[in-house]
Amino acid sequence: MQQIYQIRVKGILNAEWSECFEGLIVEAQADGETLLTLPVVDQTCLRGIVTRLWDRNVTVISVLGTEMEE
């Protein structure tokens, strides 16, 4: 079952990031952070996403998952 994750990161990421992950929505926040929203199949996939952010020196502030309605 897929879940929708919201990953809050430090700094403003541009829209080009939406090309990095399928289904990714990039939203700049007024507080200087960016909210990334995307569907994730499993924990392995989530770990891969967080690792790719880390590899690009993006600071992850929080990760929140909710089940996707079918």
Buried (B, 14 or more C-beta within 10 A) or exposed (E): EBBBBBBBBEEEBEEEBBEBBEEBBBEBEEEEBBBBBBBBEEEEBBEEBBEEBEEEEBEBEEBEEEEEEE
